[in-house]
Amino acid sequence: MSVLKPLGDRVIVEVSAAEEVTAGGIVLPDSAQEKPQKGVVVAVGEGKILDDGSRGPMEVQLGSKVIFSKYGGTEVRDGDKELVILRQDDIYAIETEEKASKKK
């Protein structure tokens, strides 16, 4: 296994496994499985260089669970892991573990 270090505002995401069974219990063949758009950030670049020469901050961190663009990034394999190298702009959301407060 190699060590990948993303440059600039890029991140490396380990893609989550595709759903193999539907909510109704139907087993999907590989050809019918939809490409997953979720994963976990495994590496983060230093940030985009701005016009004034400073680096913009990265909004994602190692271990963040993210939802990303279906057609964004570059797919790579590292051993048995499926990875995607994305620009930070191709990440649409970060999953949080916060629970909504209940109204009484």
N, CA, C and O atoms as CSV, one atom per row, in Angstrom:
chain,resi,resn,atom,element,x,y,z
A,1,MET,N,N,0.845,-1.170,0.000
A,1,MET,CA,C,0.000,0.000,0.000
A,1,MET,C,C,0.897,1.243,0.000
A,1,MET,O,O,1.857,1.327,0.766
A,2,SER,N,N,0.578,2.182,-0.851
A,2,SER,CA,C,1.364,3.411,-0.924
A,2,SER,C,C,0.713,4.503,-0.078
A,2,SER,O,O,-0.438,4.382,0.340
A,3,VAL,N,N,1.466,5.562,0.163
A,3,VAL,CA,C,0.945,6.700,0.896
A,3,VAL,C,C,0.702,7.818,-0.112
A,3,VAL,O,O,1.625,8.264,-0.793
A,4,LEU,N,N,-0.544,8.263,-0.201
A,4,LEU,CA,C,-0.903,9.332,-1.123
A,4,LEU,C,C,-1.094,10.624,-0.342
A,4,LEU,O,O,-1.743,10.632,0.704
A,5,LYS,N,N,-0.530,11.717,-0.850
A,5,LYS,CA,C,-0.688,13.023,-0.222
A,5,LYS,C,C,-1.320,13.957,-1.249
A,5,LYS,O,O,-0.697,14.265,-2.266
A,6,PRO,N,N,-2.545,14.412,-0.998
A,6,PRO,CA,C,-3.202,15.302,-1.946
A,6,PRO,C,C,-2.569,16.695,-1.939
A,6,PRO,O,O,-2.072,17.151,-0.909
A,7,LEU,N,N,-2.592,17.354,-3.073
A,7,LEU,CA,C,-2.018,18.688,-3.218
A,7,LEU,C,C,-3.118,19.743,-3.205
A,7,LEU,O,O,-4.251,19.473,-3.603
A,8,GLY,N,N,-2.780,20.935,-2.750
A,8,GLY,CA,C,-3.707,22.064,-2.777
A,8,GLY,C,C,-4.985,21.796,-2.015
A,8,GLY,O,O,-4.960,21.354,-0.866
A,9,ASP,N,N,-6.115,22.070,-2.675
A,9,ASP,CA,C,-7.412,21.910,-2.018
A,9,ASP,C,C,-8.061,20.562,-2.329
A,9,ASP,O,O,-9.286,20.447,-2.338
A,10,ARG,N,N,-7.250,19.559,-2.579
A,10,ARG,CA,C,-7.781,18.231,-2.886
A,10,ARG,C,C,-7.833,17.365,-1.625
A,10,ARG,O,O,-7.067,17.556,-0.681
A,11,VAL,N,N,-8.756,16.415,-1.647
A,11,VAL,CA,C,-8.884,15.444,-0.562
A,11,VAL,C,C,-8.977,14.050,-1.179
A,11,VAL,O,O,-9.386,13.896,-2.329
A,12,ILE,N,N,-8.597,13.048,-0.411
A,12,ILE,CA,C,-8.733,11.663,-0.846
A,12,ILE,C,C,-9.794,11.018,0.029
A,12,ILE,O,O,-9.726,11.058,1.257
A,13,VAL,N,N,-10.786,10.416,-0.643
A,13,VAL,CA,C,-11.923,9.808,0.044
A,13,VAL,C,C,-11.942,8.318,-0.246
A,13,VAL,O,O,-11.841,7.904,-1.401
A,14,GLU,N,N,-12.072,7.503,0.813
A,14,GLU,CA,C,-12.277,6.064,0.638
A,14,GLU,C,C,-13.777,5.861,0.448
A,14,GLU,O,O,-14.573,6.177,1.333
A,15,VAL,N,N,-14.154,5.334,-0.709
A,15,VAL,CA,C,-15.551,5.205,-1.085
A,15,VAL,C,C,-16.221,4.099,-0.280
A,15,VAL,O,O,-15.654,3.022,-0.096
A,16,SER,N,N,-17.434,4.373,0.198
A,16,SER,CA,C,-18.221,3.369,0.919
A,16,SER,C,C,-18.683,2.294,-0.048
A,16,SER,O,O,-18.805,2.538,-1.248
A,17,ALA,N,N,-18.937,1.119,0.471
A,17,ALA,CA,C,-19.391,0.002,-0.368
A,17,ALA,C,C,-20.772,0.287,-0.938
A,17,ALA,O,O,-21.595,0.934,-0.290
A,18,ALA,N,N,-21.023,-0.193,-2.144
A,18,ALA,CA,C,-22.325,-0.025,-2.795
A,18,ALA,C,C,-23.367,-0.900,-2.102
A,18,ALA,O,O,-23.048,-1.952,-1.547
A,19,GLU,N,N,-24.601,-0.452,-2.147
A,19,GLU,CA,C,-25.705,-1.221,-1.581
A,19,GLU,C,C,-25.912,-2.476,-2.434
A,19,GLU,O,O,-26.079,-2.381,-3.650
A,20,GLU,N,N,-25.902,-3.641,-1.801
A,20,GLU,CA,C,-26.084,-4.899,-2.529
A,20,GLU,C,C,-27.499,-5.435,-2.409
A,20,GLU,O,O,-27.913,-6.294,-3.186
A,21,VAL,N,N,-28.249,-4.918,-1.419
A,21,VAL,CA,C,-29.616,-5.370,-1.200
A,21,VAL,C,C,-30.497,-4.131,-1.055
A,21,VAL,O,O,-30.135,-3.191,-0.347
A,22,THR,N,N,-31.651,-4.126,-1.721
A,22,THR,CA,C,-32.575,-3.002,-1.620
A,22,THR,C,C,-33.300,-3.047,-0.281
A,22,THR,O,O,-33.201,-4.025,0.459
A,23,ALA,N,N,-34.025,-1.981,0.019
A,23,ALA,CA,C,-34.799,-1.929,1.262
A,23,ALA,C,C,-35.849,-3.050,1.301
A,23,ALA,O,O,-36.225,-3.514,2.377
A,24,GLY,N,N,-36.313,-3.478,0.132
A,24,GLY,CA,C,-37.299,-4.550,0.057
A,24,GLY,C,C,-36.693,-5.942,0.099
A,24,GLY,O,O,-37.425,-6.932,0.071
A,25,GLY,N,N,-35.344,-6.040,0.168
A,25,GLY,CA,C,-34.681,-7.331,0.275
A,25,GLY,C,C,-34.242,-7.939,-1.042
A,25,GLY,O,O,-33.823,-9.096,-1.075
A,26,ILE,N,N,-34.328,-7.183,-2.133
A,26,ILE,CA,C,-33.915,-7.702,-3.434
A,26,ILE,C,C,-32.403,-7.562,-3.573
A,26,ILE,O,O,-31.855,-6.479,-3.368
A,27,VAL,N,N,-31.733,-8.653,-3.920
A,27,VAL,CA,C,-30.283,-8.644,-4.105
A,27,VAL,C,C,-29.968,-8.075,-5.487
A,27,VAL,O,O,-30.493,-8.551,-6.493
A,28,LEU,N,N,-29.107,-7.049,-5.533
A,28,LEU,CA,C,-28.754,-6.409,-6.797
A,28,LEU,C,C,-27.471,-6.997,-7.366
A,28,LEU,O,O,-26.498,-7.164,-6.630
A,29,PRO,N,N,-27.443,-7.315,-8.661
A,29,PRO,CA,C,-26.184,-7.752,-9.278
A,29,PRO,C,C,-25.244,-6.553,-9.406
A,29,PRO,O,O,-25.689,-5.408,-9.339
A,30,ASP,N,N,-23.945,-6.810,-9.589
A,30,ASP,CA,C,-22.955,-5.738,-9.691
A,30,ASP,C,C,-23.316,-4.717,-10.755
A,30,ASP,O,O,-23.101,-3.521,-10.556
A,31,SER,N,N,-23.862,-5.164,-11.883
A,31,SER,CA,C,-24.182,-4.252,-12.982
A,31,SER,C,C,-25.318,-3.295,-12.640
A,31,SER,O,O,-25.430,-2.240,-13.264
A,32,ALA,N,N,-26.163,-3.632,-11.665
A,32,ALA,CA,C,-27.302,-2.784,-11.309
A,32,ALA,C,C,-27.025,-1.904,-10.097
A,32,ALA,O,O,-27.836,-1.041,-9.761
A,33,GLN,N,N,-25.893,-2.113,-9.440
A,33,GLN,CA,C,-25.585,-1.322,-8.255
A,33,GLN,C,C,-25.188,0.082,-8.665
A,33,GLN,O,O,-24.399,0.281,-9.588
A,34,GLU,N,N,-25.754,1.057,-7.955
A,34,GLU,CA,C,-25.453,2.444,-8.247
A,34,GLU,C,C,-24.121,2.837,-7.604
A,34,GLU,O,O,-23.795,2.393,-6.504
A,35,LYS,N,N,-23.366,3.668,-8.303
A,35,LYS,CA,C,-22.071,4.131,-7.806
A,35,LYS,C,C,-22.285,4.931,-6.511
A,35,LYS,O,O,-23.044,5.900,-6.513
A,36,PRO,N,N,-21.630,4.544,-5.413
A,36,PRO,CA,C,-21.821,5.259,-4.155
A,36,PRO,C,C,-21.241,6.670,-4.215
A,36,PRO,O,O,-20.252,6.921,-4.904
A,37,GLN,N,N,-21.868,7.576,-3.486
A,37,GLN,CA,C,-21.422,8.961,-3.422
A,37,GLN,C,C,-21.036,9.343,-2.003
A,37,GLN,O,O,-20.969,10.528,-1.677
A,38,LYS,N,N,-20.787,8.368,-1.169
A,38,LYS,CA,C,-20.410,8.608,0.225
A,38,LYS,C,C,-19.061,7.977,0.489
A,38,LYS,O,O,-18.661,7.016,-0.169
A,39,GLY,N,N,-18.364,8.541,1.470
A,39,GLY,CA,C,-17.098,7.952,1.852
A,39,GLY,C,C,-16.503,8.660,3.051
A,39,GLY,O,O,-17.107,9.565,3.627
A,40,VAL,N,N,-15.302,8.226,3.414
A,40,VAL,CA,C,-14.578,8.770,4.560
A,40,VAL,C,C,-13.285,9.400,4.058
A,40,VAL,O,O,-12.563,8.801,3.261
A,41,VAL,N,N,-12.998,10.610,4.528
A,41,VAL,CA,C,-11.791,11.323,4.130
A,41,VAL,C,C,-10.580,10.648,4.776
A,41,VAL,O,O,-10.522,10.499,5.996
A,42,VAL,N,N,-9.604,10.239,3.938
A,42,VAL,CA,C,-8.409,9.568,4.445
A,42,VAL,C,C,-7.156,10.434,4.309
A,42,VAL,O,O,-6.121,10.110,4.891
A,43,ALA,N,N,-7.233,11.530,3.547
A,43,ALA,CA,C,-6.104,12.457,3.421
A,43,ALA,C,C,-6.628,13.818,2.971
A,43,ALA,O,O,-7.586,13.901,2.202
A,44,VAL,N,N,-5.990,14.882,3.457
A,44,VAL,CA,C,-6.419,16.248,3.161
A,44,VAL,C,C,-5.208,17.070,2.730
A,44,VAL,O,O,-4.145,16.998,3.347
A,45,GLY,N,N,-5.382,17.857,1.657
A,45,GLY,CA,C,-4.324,18.756,1.207
A,45,GLY,C,C,-4.167,19.945,2.147
A,45,GLY,O,O,-4.885,20.063,3.140
A,46,GLU,N,N,-3.216,20.826,1.824
A,46,GLU,CA,C,-2.921,21.969,2.689
A,46,GLU,C,C,-3.857,23.148,2.469
A,46,GLU,O,O,-3.888,24.065,3.289
A,47,GLY,N,N,-4.612,23.145,1.392
A,47,GLY,CA,C,-5.538,24.240,1.106
A,47,GLY,C,C,-5.162,24.943,-0.181
A,47,GLY,O,O,-4.016,24.885,-0.625
A,48,LYS,N,N,-6.137,25.605,-0.774
A,48,LYS,CA,C,-5.952,26.314,-2.029
A,48,LYS,C,C,-5.144,27.593,-1.801
A,48,LYS,O,O,-5.351,28.299,-0.813
A,49,ILE,N,N,-4.228,27.882,-2.719
A,49,ILE,CA,C,-3.466,29.130,-2.626
A,49,ILE,C,C,-4.331,30.253,-3.186
A,49,ILE,O,O,-4.760,30.202,-4.339
A,50,LEU,N,N,-4.580,31.261,-2.365
A,50,LEU,CA,C,-5.432,32.382,-2.738
A,50,LEU,C,C,-4.648,33.432,-3.517
A,50,LEU,O,O,-3.424,33.345,-3.619
A,51,ASP,N,N,-5.346,34.421,-4.065
A,51,ASP,CA,C,-4.718,35.471,-4.871
A,51,ASP,C,C,-3.643,36.244,-4.103
A,51,ASP,O,O,-2.664,36.697,-4.695
A,52,ASP,N,N,-3.824,36.396,-2.784
A,52,ASP,CA,C,-2.843,37.146,-1.995
A,52,ASP,C,C,-1.659,36.287,-1.541
A,52,ASP,O,O,-0.785,36.768,-0.820
A,53,GLY,N,N,-1.629,35.011,-1.964
A,53,GLY,CA,C,-0.517,34.122,-1.632
A,53,GLY,C,C,-0.729,33.283,-0.390
A,53,GLY,O,O,0.049,32.367,-0.123
A,54,SER,N,N,-1.772,33.580,0.377
A,54,SER,CA,C,-2.042,32.779,1.576
A,54,SER,C,C,-2.826,31.530,1.187
A,54,SER,O,O,-3.322,31.424,0.066
A,55,ARG,N,N,-2.932,30.595,2.113
A,55,ARG,CA,C,-3.677,29.362,1.862
A,55,ARG,C,C,-5.053,29.466,2.495
A,55,ARG,O,O,-5.194,29.881,3.645
A,56,GLY,N,N,-6.064,29.082,1.729
A,56,GLY,CA,C,-7.422,29.029,2.263
A,56,GLY,C,C,-7.571,27.817,3.159
A,56,GLY,O,O,-6.949,26.785,2.908
A,57,PRO,N,N,-8.379,27.921,4.197
A,57,PRO,CA,C,-8.553,26.789,5.115
A,57,PRO,C,C,-9.369,25.668,4.484
A,57,PRO,O,O,-10.244,25.913,3.653
A,58,MET,N,N,-9.074,24.447,4.886
A,58,MET,CA,C,-9.838,23.283,4.432
A,58,MET,C,C,-11.027,23.096,5.379
A,58,MET,O,O,-10.887,23.230,6.594
A,59,GLU,N,N,-12.190,22.787,4.816
A,59,GLU,CA,C,-13.401,22.615,5.616
A,59,GLU,C,C,-13.596,21.174,6.067
A,59,GLU,O,O,-14.400,20.913,6.961
A,60,VAL,N,N,-12.878,20.241,5.467
A,60,VAL,CA,C,-12.997,18.837,5.852
A,60,VAL,C,C,-11.738,18.405,6.599
A,60,VAL,O,O,-10.669,18.994,6.438
A,61,GLN,N,N,-11.888,17.370,7.414
A,61,GLN,CA,C,-10.771,16.851,8.204
A,61,GLN,C,C,-10.673,15.346,7.996
A,61,GLN,O,O,-11.594,14.719,7.473
A,62,LEU,N,N,-9.558,14.783,8.408
A,62,LEU,CA,C,-9.396,13.328,8.366
A,62,LEU,C,C,-10.537,12.676,9.131
A,62,LEU,O,O,-10.897,13.121,10.221
A,63,GLY,N,N,-11.099,11.628,8.564
A,63,GLY,CA,C,-12.162,10.894,9.240
A,63,GLY,C,C,-13.554,11.441,8.991
A,63,GLY,O,O,-14.529,10.807,9.396
A,64,SER,N,N,-13.693,12.597,8.338
A,64,SER,CA,C,-15.019,13.149,8.050
A,64,SER,C,C,-15.764,12.236,7.090
A,64,SER,O,O,-15.192,11.747,6.115
A,65,LYS,N,N,-17.049,12.006,7.371
A,65,LYS,CA,C,-17.908,11.256,6.456
A,65,LYS,C,C,-18.533,12.280,5.517
A,65,LYS,O,O,-19.188,13.219,5.967
A,66,VAL,N,N,-18.331,12.100,4.207
A,66,VAL,CA,C,-18.762,13.113,3.252
A,66,VAL,C,C,-19.646,12.521,2.156
A,66,VAL,O,O,-19.632,11.320,1.888
A,67,ILE,N,N,-20.413,13.413,1.538
A,67,ILE,CA,C,-21.195,13.104,0.346
A,67,ILE,C,C,-20.601,13.954,-0.763
A,67,ILE,O,O,-20.459,15.167,-0.609
A,68,PHE,N,N,-20.249,13.320,-1.889
A,68,PHE,CA,C,-19.538,14.039,-2.937
A,68,PHE,C,C,-20.223,13.894,-4.288
A,68,PHE,O,O,-21.135,13.085,-4.456
A,69,SER,N,N,-19.767,14.690,-5.244
A,69,SER,CA,C,-20.311,14.709,-6.589
A,69,SER,C,C,-20.196,13.338,-7.239
A,69,SER,O,O,-19.160,12.680,-7.141
A,70,LYS,N,N,-21.260,12.913,-7.900
A,70,LYS,CA,C,-21.291,11.599,-8.532
A,70,LYS,C,C,-20.228,11.459,-9.616
A,70,LYS,O,O,-19.639,10.389,-9.771
A,71,TYR,N,N,-19.979,12.520,-10.361
A,71,TYR,CA,C,-19.034,12.455,-11.473
A,71,TYR,C,C,-17.767,13.264,-11.222
A,71,TYR,O,O,-16.977,13.460,-12.145
A,72,GLY,N,N,-17.555,13.734,-10.006
A,72,GLY,CA,C,-16.366,14.525,-9.698
A,72,GLY,C,C,-15.187,13.646,-9.325
A,72,GLY,O,O,-15.353,12.494,-8.926
A,73,GLY,N,N,-14.015,14.198,-9.457
A,73,GLY,CA,C,-12.816,13.532,-8.986
A,73,GLY,C,C,-12.266,12.473,-9.921
A,73,GLY,O,O,-12.781,12.221,-11.010
A,74,THR,N,N,-11.197,11.870,-9.438
A,74,THR,CA,C,-10.494,10.828,-10.174
A,74,THR,C,C,-10.464,9.570,-9.320
A,74,THR,O,O,-10.018,9.600,-8.173
A,75,GLU,N,N,-10.940,8.464,-9.882
A,75,GLU,CA,C,-10.954,7.200,-9.150
A,75,GLU,C,C,-9.595,6.532,-9.241
A,75,GLU,O,O,-8.999,6.461,-10.316
A,76,VAL,N,N,-9.103,6.038,-8.097
A,76,VAL,CA,C,-7.845,5.292,-8.055
A,76,VAL,C,C,-8.038,4.096,-7.127
A,76,VAL,O,O,-8.919,4.101,-6.267
A,77,ARG,N,N,-7.213,3.082,-7.308
A,77,ARG,CA,C,-7.229,1.926,-6.414
A,77,ARG,C,C,-5.893,1.868,-5.693
A,77,ARG,O,O,-4.837,2.080,-6.290
A,78,ASP,N,N,-5.956,1.582,-4.416
A,78,ASP,CA,C,-4.753,1.407,-3.610
A,78,ASP,C,C,-4.917,0.082,-2.886
A,78,ASP,O,O,-5.555,0.008,-1.835
A,79,GLY,N,N,-4.335,-0.958,-3.458
A,79,GLY,CA,C,-4.559,-2.297,-2.921
A,79,GLY,C,C,-5.993,-2.692,-3.191
A,79,GLY,O,O,-6.431,-2.693,-4.342
A,80,ASP,N,N,-6.739,-3.032,-2.135
A,80,ASP,CA,C,-8.140,-3.407,-2.303
A,80,ASP,C,C,-9.091,-2.245,-2.011
A,80,ASP,O,O,-10.309,-2.425,-2.028
A,81,LYS,N,N,-8.548,-1.058,-1.745
A,81,LYS,CA,C,-9.369,0.110,-1.434
A,81,LYS,C,C,-9.704,0.897,-2.694
A,81,LYS,O,O,-8.853,1.106,-3.559
A,82,GLU,N,N,-10.955,1.327,-2.782
A,82,GLU,CA,C,-11.391,2.199,-3.869
A,82,GLU,C,C,-11.368,3.629,-3.339
A,82,GLU,O,O,-12.077,3.961,-2.389
A,83,LEU,N,N,-10.541,4.477,-3.967
A,83,LEU,CA,C,-10.377,5.859,-3.524
A,83,LEU,C,C,-10.800,6.822,-4.616
A,83,LEU,O,O,-10.793,6.482,-5.799
A,84,VAL,N,N,-11.172,8.037,-4.202
A,84,VAL,CA,C,-11.475,9.113,-5.135
A,84,VAL,C,C,-10.702,10.338,-4.682
A,84,VAL,O,O,-10.745,10.712,-3.509
A,85,ILE,N,N,-9.987,10.970,-5.626
A,85,ILE,CA,C,-9.295,12.227,-5.346
A,85,ILE,C,C,-10.198,13.343,-5.850
A,85,ILE,O,O,-10.496,13.420,-7.042
A,86,LEU,N,N,-10.633,14.210,-4.935
A,86,LEU,CA,C,-11.598,15.270,-5.239
A,86,LEU,C,C,-11.061,16.632,-4.854
A,86,LEU,O,O,-10.230,16.749,-3.953
A,87,ARG,N,N,-11.536,17.663,-5.537
A,87,ARG,CA,C,-11.346,19.021,-5.040
A,87,ARG,C,C,-12.350,19.221,-3.912
A,87,ARG,O,O,-13.419,18.609,-3.908
A,88,GLN,N,N,-12.011,20.063,-2.973
A,88,GLN,CA,C,-12.918,20.322,-1.862
A,88,GLN,C,C,-14.286,20.800,-2.372
A,88,GLN,O,O,-15.308,20.508,-1.751
A,89,ASP,N,N,-14.314,21.527,-3.491
A,89,ASP,CA,C,-15.567,22.026,-4.062
A,89,ASP,C,C,-16.488,20.905,-4.536
A,89,ASP,O,O,-17.690,21.130,-4.682
A,90,ASP,N,N,-15.961,19.704,-4.781
A,90,ASP,CA,C,-16.778,18.575,-5.226
A,90,ASP,C,C,-17.446,17.851,-4.065
A,90,ASP,O,O,-18.210,16.909,-4.277
A,91,ILE,N,N,-17.164,18.282,-2.841
A,91,ILE,CA,C,-17.808,17.702,-1.658
A,91,ILE,C,C,-19.020,18.565,-1.333
A,91,ILE,O,O,-18.905,19.775,-1.135
A,92,TYR,N,N,-20.190,17.918,-1.280
A,92,TYR,CA,C,-21.436,18.647,-1.069
A,92,TYR,C,C,-21.820,18.781,0.399
A,92,TYR,O,O,-22.428,19.778,0.790
A,93,ALA,N,N,-21.471,17.784,1.219
A,93,ALA,CA,C,-21.907,17.813,2.618
A,93,ALA,C,C,-21.005,16.943,3.473
A,93,ALA,O,O,-20.346,16.023,2.990
A,94,ILE,N,N,-20.998,17.266,4.762
A,94,ILE,CA,C,-20.294,16.474,5.766
A,94,ILE,C,C,-21.355,15.904,6.697
A,94,ILE,O,O,-22.174,16.646,7.238
A,95,GLU,N,N,-21.342,14.579,6.884
A,95,GLU,CA,C,-22.289,13.965,7.814
A,95,GLU,C,C,-21.843,14.242,9.237
A,95,GLU,O,O,-20.665,14.113,9.568
A,96,THR,N,N,-22.796,14.625,10.075
A,96,THR,CA,C,-22.492,14.864,11.474
A,96,THR,C,C,-23.240,13.846,12.324
A,96,THR,O,O,-24.221,13.245,11.887
A,97,GLU,N,N,-22.770,13.674,13.509
A,97,GLU,CA,C,-23.384,12.714,14.442
A,97,GLU,C,C,-24.342,13.396,15.401
A,97,GLU,O,O,-24.840,12.770,16.337
A,98,GLU,N,N,-24.606,14.688,15.172
A,98,GLU,CA,C,-25.491,15.427,16.073
A,98,GLU,C,C,-26.904,14.898,15.956
A,98,GLU,O,O,-27.377,14.578,14.865
A,99,LYS,N,N,-27.569,14.810,17.089
A,99,LYS,CA,C,-28.959,14.372,17.104
A,99,LYS,C,C,-29.832,15.603,17.267
A,99,LYS,O,O,-29.506,16.512,18.031
A,100,ALA,N,N,-30.925,15.626,16.557
A,100,ALA,CA,C,-31.855,16.754,16.661
A,100,ALA,C,C,-32.475,16.746,18.057
A,100,ALA,O,O,-32.840,15.699,18.590
A,101,SER,N,N,-32.581,17.927,18.625
A,101,SER,CA,C,-33.186,18.017,19.958
A,101,SER,C,C,-34.689,17.806,19.830
A,101,SER,O,O,-35.322,18.270,18.882
A,102,LYS,N,N,-35.231,17.107,20.791
A,102,LYS,CA,C,-36.675,16.802,20.774
A,102,LYS,C,C,-37.447,17.941,21.424
A,102,LYS,O,O,-37.067,18.443,22.482
A,103,LYS,N,N,-38.532,18.338,20.777
A,103,LYS,CA,C,-39.406,19.367,21.337
A,103,LYS,C,C,-40.403,18.706,22.262
A,103,LYS,O,O,-40.924,17.630,21.967
A,104,LYS,N,N,-40.662,19.349,23.367
A,104,LYS,CA,C,-41.619,18.782,24.352
A,104,LYS,C,C,-42.931,19.484,24.269
A,104,LYS,O,O,-43.856,19.153,25.010
